Structure formats: structure tokens, C-alpha cells
């Protein structure tokens, strides 16, 4: 059971990384789990809205603004979604 949960978390993380690469128009492999995404040069209000909209579209979940403000890294976001 633990192995399946770990695989699920890793799969979610891979999906979130791919989503950021697409939204920010970055090459594959240039985004890492521990990156603080707000530090990317491409991060702006449009990127924020795109991430929120994509999560809503793919997972049918709207992250409250106050929760999103607490999320720092790509991995934090994947964990947040995995635990909802």
C-alpha cells in the first residue's frame, strides 16, 4: 500500500511539473520538484491564473487563494493536490 501511495505521489508530481513546463513555456527537465515557482522569470499573474485554471480543469478543484499563497514549491503543490 505504501508503494502505491508513493507511486501516486510521484505521478502527481510529474503531472504538475509537466503542467508548469507547458504554462511557462519551458523546456522539459528545466523544472524541479524543489523549485520555488514564484522565483521563475516567467511567473506572473497570467501564469498564476493559468495554473489555477488548469488545476480546476484537470482535477475539478479550486485552490483557495490563501492556501495557494502558502504553497512554495512545485512539490508542495503536488502534495496539496494529492492530499485533497
N, CA, C and O atoms as a GROMACS GRO file, in nm:
protein
  336
    1UNK      N    1   0.081  -0.120   0.000
    1UNK     CA    2   0.000   0.000   0.000
    1UNK      C    3   0.086   0.126   0.000
    1UNK      O    4   0.056   0.222  -0.072
    2UNK      N    5   0.191   0.128   0.078
    2UNK     CA    6   0.280   0.243   0.083
    2UNK      C    7   0.344   0.266  -0.054
    2UNK      O    8   0.358   0.380  -0.098
    3UNK      N    9   0.383   0.159  -0.119
    3UNK     CA   10   0.444   0.172  -0.252
    3UNK      C   11   0.345   0.236  -0.349
    3UNK      O   12   0.383   0.323  -0.427
    4UNK      N   13   0.219   0.194  -0.346
    4UNK     CA   14   0.120   0.252  -0.435
    4UNK      C   15   0.099   0.400  -0.408
    4UNK      O   16   0.087   0.479  -0.502
    5UNK      N   17   0.096   0.440  -0.280
    5UNK     CA   18   0.081   0.582  -0.247
    5UNK      C   19   0.201   0.660  -0.298
    5UNK      O   20   0.185   0.769  -0.353
    6UNK      N   21   0.320   0.606  -0.279
    6UNK     CA   22   0.441   0.674  -0.327
    6UNK      C   23   0.437   0.690  -0.478
    6UNK      O   24   0.471   0.796  -0.530
    7UNK      N   25   0.395   0.585  -0.549
    7UNK     CA   26   0.386   0.592  -0.694
    7UNK      C   27   0.283   0.697  -0.736
    7UNK      O   28   0.304   0.770  -0.833
    8UNK      N   29   0.173   0.705  -0.663
    8UNK     CA   30   0.071   0.805  -0.693
    8UNK      C   31   0.122   0.946  -0.673
    8UNK      O   32   0.095   1.034  -0.754
    9UNK      N   33   0.197   0.967  -0.565
    9UNK     CA   34   0.254   1.099  -0.538
    9UNK      C   35   0.356   1.136  -0.645
    9UNK      O   36   0.362   1.251  -0.689
   10UNK      N   37   0.436   1.039  -0.686
   10UNK     CA   38   0.536   1.065  -0.790
   10UNK      C   39   0.467   1.097  -0.923
   10UNK      O   40   0.513   1.184  -0.997
   11UNK      N   41   0.359   1.028  -0.952
   11UNK     CA   42   0.284   1.053  -1.075
   11UNK      C   43   0.224   1.194  -1.072
   11UNK      O   44   0.229   1.265  -1.172
   12UNK      N   45   0.167   1.233  -0.958
   12UNK     CA   46   0.110   1.367  -0.944
   12UNK      C   47   0.219   1.472  -0.963
   12UNK      O   48   0.198   1.572  -1.032
   13UNK      N   49   0.334   1.451  -0.902
   13UNK     CA   50   0.444   1.545  -0.915
   13UNK      C   51   0.487   1.559  -1.060
   13UNK      O   52   0.511   1.670  -1.107
   14UNK      N   53   0.496   1.449  -1.131
   14UNK     CA   54   0.532   1.453  -1.274
   14UNK      C   55   0.431   1.533  -1.355
   14UNK      O   56   0.468   1.610  -1.444
   15UNK      N   57   0.303   1.515  -1.324
   15UNK     CA   58   0.198   1.589  -1.395
   15UNK      C   59   0.208   1.739  -1.367
   15UNK      O   60   0.191   1.820  -1.457
   16UNK      N   61   0.234   1.775  -1.242
   16UNK     CA   62   0.244   1.917  -1.206
   16UNK      C   63   0.367   1.980  -1.271
   16UNK      O   64   0.361   2.093  -1.319
   17UNK      N   65   0.478   1.908  -1.272
   17UNK     CA   66   0.597   1.960  -1.340
   17UNK      C   67   0.569   1.982  -1.488
   17UNK      O   68   0.605   2.086  -1.543
   18UNK      N   69   0.505   1.886  -1.553
   18UNK     CA   70   0.472   1.900  -1.695
   18UNK      C   71   0.378   2.018  -1.718
   18UNK      O   72   0.392   2.090  -1.817
   19UNK      N   73   0.284   2.037  -1.628
   19UNK     CA   74   0.190   2.150  -1.639
   19UNK      C   75   0.266   2.282  -1.632
   19UNK      O   76   0.241   2.372  -1.712
   20UNK      N   77   0.359   2.295  -1.538
   20UNK     CA   78   0.437   2.418  -1.526
   20UNK      C   79   0.525   2.439  -1.650
   20UNK      O   80   0.538   2.551  -1.698
   21UNK      N   81   0.584   2.333  -1.701
   21UNK     CA   82   0.666   2.346  -1.822
   21UNK      C   83   0.582   2.397  -1.938
   21UNK      O   84   0.628   2.481  -2.016
   22UNK      N   85   0.460   2.347  -1.951
   22UNK     CA   86   0.372   2.391  -2.059
   22UNK      C   87   0.328   2.536  -2.040
   22UNK      O   88   0.338   2.617  -2.132
   23UNK      N   89   0.280   2.568  -1.922
   23UNK     CA   90   0.229   2.704  -1.897
   23UNK      C   91   0.339   2.808  -1.908
   23UNK      O   92   0.318   2.916  -1.964
   24UNK      N   93   0.456   2.776  -1.854
   24UNK     CA   94   0.566   2.873  -1.855
   24UNK      C   95   0.651   2.864  -1.981
   24UNK      O   96   0.748   2.938  -1.998
   25UNK      N   97   0.613   2.771  -2.071
   25UNK     CA   98   0.684   2.751  -2.198
   25UNK      C   99   0.832   2.726  -2.175
   25UNK      O  100   0.919   2.790  -2.235
   26UNK      N  101   0.859   2.632  -2.086
   26UNK     CA  102   0.997   2.595  -2.055
   26UNK      C  103   1.026   2.456  -2.109
   26UNK      O  104   0.935   2.373  -2.122
   27UNK      N  105   1.151   2.432  -2.140
   27UNK     CA  106   1.192   2.301  -2.192
   27UNK      C  107   1.175   2.193  -2.086
   27UNK      O  108   1.186   2.220  -1.966
   28UNK      N  109   1.148   2.072  -2.131
   28UNK     CA  110   1.137   1.958  -2.041
   28UNK      C  111   1.266   1.943  -1.962
   28UNK      O  112   1.376   1.956  -2.017
   29UNK      N  113   1.252   1.915  -1.834
   29UNK     CA  114   1.368   1.896  -1.748
   29UNK      C  115   1.423   2.022  -1.686
   29UNK      O  116   1.523   2.016  -1.613
   30UNK      N  117   1.360   2.136  -1.713
   30UNK     CA  118   1.411   2.262  -1.655
   30UNK      C  119   1.339   2.302  -1.527
   30UNK      O  120   1.373   2.402  -1.464
   31UNK      N  121   1.240   2.223  -1.488
   31UNK     CA  122   1.165   2.250  -1.365
   31UNK      C  123   1.184   2.131  -1.272
   31UNK      O  124   1.170   2.016  -1.312
   32UNK      N  125   1.216   2.161  -1.147
   32UNK     CA  126   1.241   2.057  -1.047
   32UNK      C  127   1.143   2.068  -0.932
   32UNK      O  128   1.085   2.174  -0.908
   33UNK      N  129   1.124   1.958  -0.863
   33UNK     CA  130   1.026   1.949  -0.755
   33UNK      C  131   1.049   2.053  -0.646
   33UNK      O  132   0.953   2.107  -0.591
   34UNK      N  133   1.173   2.083  -0.614
   34UNK     CA  134   1.203   2.174  -0.504
   34UNK      C  135   1.212   2.321  -0.548
   34UNK      O  136   1.240   2.409  -0.465
   35UNK      N  137   1.188   2.348  -0.674
   35UNK     CA  138   1.190   2.487  -0.722
   35UNK      C  139   1.078   2.568  -0.659
   35UNK      O  140   0.965   2.520  -0.646
   36UNK      N  141   1.110   2.690  -0.620
   36UNK     CA  142   1.008   2.784  -0.575
   36UNK      C  143   0.958   2.856  -0.700
   36UNK      O  144   1.024   2.946  -0.753
   37UNK      N  145   0.841   2.815  -0.747
   37UNK     CA  146   0.794   2.858  -0.879
   37UNK      C  147   0.774   3.009  -0.890
   37UNK      O  148   0.781   3.062  -1.001
   38UNK      N  149   0.749   3.078  -0.783
   38UNK     CA  150   0.732   3.223  -0.789
   38UNK      C  151   0.863   3.294  -0.824
   38UNK      O  152   0.862   3.413  -0.856
   39UNK      N  153   0.974   3.223  -0.818
   39UNK     CA  154   1.104   3.281  -0.849
   39UNK      C  155   1.139   3.269  -0.998
   39UNK      O  156   1.238   3.327  -1.043
   40UNK      N  157   1.059   3.196  -1.074
   40UNK     CA  158   1.083   3.185  -1.218
   40UNK      C  159   1.060   3.321  -1.283
   40UNK      O  160   0.968   3.394  -1.247
   41UNK      N  161   1.145   3.354  -1.378
   41UNK     CA  162   1.130   3.480  -1.452
   41UNK      C  163   0.994   3.487  -1.521
   41UNK      O  164   0.936   3.595  -1.535
   42UNK      N  165   0.942   3.372  -1.564
   42UNK     CA  166   0.815   3.367  -1.638
   42UNK      C  167   0.692   3.378  -1.547
   42UNK      O  168   0.580   3.394  -1.597
   43UNK      N  169   0.711   3.370  -1.415
   43UNK     CA  170   0.596   3.370  -1.324
   43UNK      C  171   0.538   3.512  -1.314
   43UNK      O  172   0.608   3.607  -1.281
   44UNK      N  173   0.410   3.522  -1.344
   44UNK     CA  174   0.338   3.648  -1.331
   44UNK      C  175   0.191   3.617  -1.305
   44UNK      O  176   0.155   3.501  -1.284
   45UNK      N  177   0.108   3.719  -1.305
   45UNK     CA  178  -0.034   3.698  -1.273
   45UNK      C  179  -0.103   3.609  -1.377
   45UNK      O  180  -0.194   3.534  -1.342
   46UNK      N  181  -0.062   3.616  -1.502
   46UNK     CA  182  -0.120   3.530  -1.605
   46UNK      C  183  -0.081   3.384  -1.581
   46UNK      O  184  -0.163   3.294  -1.599
   47UNK      N  185   0.042   3.360  -1.542
   47UNK     CA  186   0.085   3.223  -1.511
   47UNK      C  187   0.006   3.170  -1.391
   47UNK      O  188  -0.037   3.055  -1.391
   48UNK      N  189  -0.012   3.254  -1.290
   48UNK     CA  190  -0.092   3.215  -1.173
   48UNK      C  191  -0.232   3.173  -1.215
   48UNK      O  192  -0.280   3.066  -1.177
   49UNK      N  193  -0.298   3.256  -1.294
   49UNK     CA  194  -0.433   3.225  -1.339
   49UNK      C  195  -0.436   3.099  -1.424
   49UNK      O  196  -0.531   3.020  -1.416
   50UNK      N  197  -0.335   3.080  -1.506
   50UNK     CA  198  -0.328   2.960  -1.590
   50UNK      C  199  -0.312   2.834  -1.507
   50UNK      O  200  -0.375   2.732  -1.537
   51UNK      N  201  -0.230   2.839  -1.403
   51UNK     CA  202  -0.212   2.724  -1.314
   51UNK      C  203  -0.343   2.692  -1.242
   51UNK      O  204  -0.384   2.576  -1.236
   52UNK      N  205  -0.407   2.794  -1.188
   52UNK     CA  206  -0.534   2.774  -1.116
   52UNK      C  207  -0.640   2.715  -1.211
   52UNK      O  208  -0.712   2.622  -1.174
   53UNK      N  209  -0.649   2.769  -1.332
   53UNK     CA  210  -0.748   2.721  -1.430
   53UNK      C  211  -0.719   2.577  -1.472
   53UNK      O  212  -0.811   2.496  -1.486
   54UNK      N  213  -0.591   2.544  -1.493
   54UNK     CA  214  -0.554   2.409  -1.536
   54UNK      C  215  -0.584   2.307  -1.426
   54UNK      O  216  -0.629   2.196  -1.454
   55UNK      N  217  -0.559   2.343  -1.301
   55UNK     CA  218  -0.589   2.254  -1.189
   55UNK      C  219  -0.740   2.232  -1.180
   55UNK      O  220  -0.786   2.120  -1.157
   56UNK      N  221  -0.816   2.338  -1.198
   56UNK     CA  222  -0.962   2.326  -1.196
   56UNK      C  223  -1.009   2.235  -1.310
   56UNK      O  224  -1.094   2.149  -1.291
   57UNK      N  225  -0.953   2.255  -1.427
   57UNK     CA  226  -0.991   2.175  -1.545
   57UNK      C  227  -0.955   2.028  -1.528
   57UNK      O  228  -1.036   1.940  -1.556
   58UNK      N  229  -0.834   2.001  -1.483
   58UNK     CA  230  -0.784   1.863  -1.475
   58UNK      C  231  -0.832   1.788  -1.352
   58UNK      O  232  -0.857   1.667  -1.359
   59UNK      N  233  -0.845   1.858  -1.240
   59UNK     CA  234  -0.874   1.790  -1.113
   59UNK      C  235  -1.006   1.833  -1.049
   59UNK      O  236  -1.046   1.780  -0.945
   60UNK      N  237  -1.074   1.928  -1.112
   60UNK     CA  238  -1.201   1.978  -1.060
   60UNK      C  239  -1.187   2.028  -0.916
   60UNK      O  240  -1.271   2.001  -0.830
   61UNK      N  241  -1.079   2.100  -0.894
   61UNK     CA  242  -1.052   2.152  -0.761
   61UNK      C  243  -1.004   2.296  -0.774
   61UNK      O  244  -0.912   2.324  -0.850
   62UNK      N  245  -1.067   2.386  -0.700
   62UNK     CA  246  -1.023   2.525  -0.698
   62UNK      C  247  -0.947   2.547  -0.567
   62UNK      O  248  -1.002   2.528  -0.458
   63UNK      N  249  -0.823   2.586  -0.579
   63UNK     CA  250  -0.741   2.610  -0.460
   63UNK      C  251  -0.772   2.750  -0.408
   63UNK      O  252  -0.756   2.847  -0.482
   64UNK      N  253  -0.815   2.761  -0.283
   64UNK     CA  254  -0.838   2.895  -0.227
   64UNK      C  255  -0.709   2.978  -0.230
   64UNK      O  256  -0.600   2.925  -0.209
   65UNK      N  257  -0.724   3.105  -0.257
   65UNK     CA  258  -0.609   3.194  -0.268
   65UNK      C  259  -0.518   3.186  -0.146
   65UNK      O  260  -0.396   3.182  -0.158
   66UNK      N  261  -0.579   3.182  -0.027
   66UNK     CA  262  -0.497   3.179   0.095
   66UNK      C  263  -0.417   3.049   0.106
   66UNK      O  264  -0.307   3.049   0.161
   67UNK      N  265  -0.470   2.939   0.054
   67UNK     CA  266  -0.394   2.814   0.051
   67UNK      C  267  -0.282   2.823  -0.052
   67UNK      O  268  -0.169   2.780  -0.025
   68UNK      N  269  -0.312   2.877  -0.169
   68UNK     CA  270  -0.211   2.886  -0.274
   68UNK      C  271  -0.094   2.974  -0.230
   68UNK      O  272   0.020   2.947  -0.267
   69UNK      N  273  -0.122   3.077  -0.154
   69UNK     CA  274  -0.015   3.166  -0.108
   69UNK      C  275   0.083   3.094  -0.015
   69UNK      O  276   0.198   3.135  -0.004
   70UNK      N  277   0.038   2.989   0.051
   70UNK     CA  278   0.124   2.913   0.142
   70UNK      C  279   0.211   2.810   0.068
   70UNK      O  280   0.310   2.761   0.122
   71UNK      N  281   0.174   2.778  -0.054
   71UNK     CA  282   0.246   2.679  -0.134
   71UNK      C  283   0.369   2.746  -0.194
   71UNK      O  284   0.358   2.848  -0.262
   72UNK      N  285   0.485   2.688  -0.170
   72UNK     CA  286   0.610   2.749  -0.215
   72UNK      C  287   0.674   2.677  -0.333
   72UNK      O  288   0.723   2.740  -0.427
   73UNK      N  289   0.674   2.545  -0.328
   73UNK     CA  290   0.746   2.469  -0.430
   73UNK      C  291   0.650   2.388  -0.517
   73UNK      O  292   0.532   2.371  -0.484
   74UNK      N  293   0.702   2.338  -0.627
   74UNK     CA  294   0.625   2.250  -0.714
   74UNK      C  295   0.580   2.128  -0.635
   74UNK      O  296   0.465   2.084  -0.647
   75UNK      N  297   0.669   2.074  -0.555
   75UNK     CA  298   0.637   1.956  -0.474
   75UNK      C  299   0.528   1.987  -0.371
   75UNK      O  300   0.441   1.904  -0.346
   76UNK      N  301   0.531   2.107  -0.312
   76UNK     CA  302   0.425   2.148  -0.219
   76UNK      C  303   0.289   2.144  -0.288
   76UNK      O  304   0.190   2.097  -0.230
   77UNK      N  305   0.285   2.194  -0.410
   77UNK     CA  306   0.160   2.196  -0.485
   77UNK      C  307   0.112   2.054  -0.514
   77UNK      O  308  -0.006   2.024  -0.498
   78UNK      N  309   0.202   1.968  -0.557
   78UNK     CA  310   0.166   1.829  -0.586
   78UNK      C  311   0.115   1.760  -0.459
   78UNK      O  312   0.016   1.688  -0.463
   79UNK      N  313   0.181   1.783  -0.346
   79UNK     CA  314   0.136   1.725  -0.219
   79UNK      C  315   0.001   1.778  -0.178
   79UNK      O  316  -0.083   1.702  -0.129
   80UNK      N  317  -0.022   1.905  -0.197
   80UNK     CA  318  -0.150   1.966  -0.164
   80UNK      C  319  -0.261   1.899  -0.243
   80UNK      O  320  -0.364   1.861  -0.186
   81UNK      N  321  -0.241   1.884  -0.372
   81UNK     CA  322  -0.343   1.822  -0.457
   81UNK      C  323  -0.361   1.674  -0.426
   81UNK      O  324  -0.472   1.622  -0.431
   82UNK      N  325  -0.252   1.608  -0.394
   82UNK     CA  326  -0.258   1.464  -0.362
   82UNK      C  327  -0.339   1.440  -0.235
   82UNK      O  328  -0.404   1.337  -0.221
   83UNK      N  329  -0.334   1.534  -0.144
   83UNK     CA  330  -0.400   1.517  -0.013
   83UNK      C  331  -0.541   1.574  -0.009
   83UNK      O  332  -0.604   1.574   0.096
   84UNK      N  333  -0.589   1.623  -0.120
   84UNK     CA  334  -0.727   1.677  -0.124
   84UNK      C  335  -0.823   1.575  -0.174
   84UNK      O  336  -0.942   1.603  -0.184
   0.00000   0.00000   0.00000
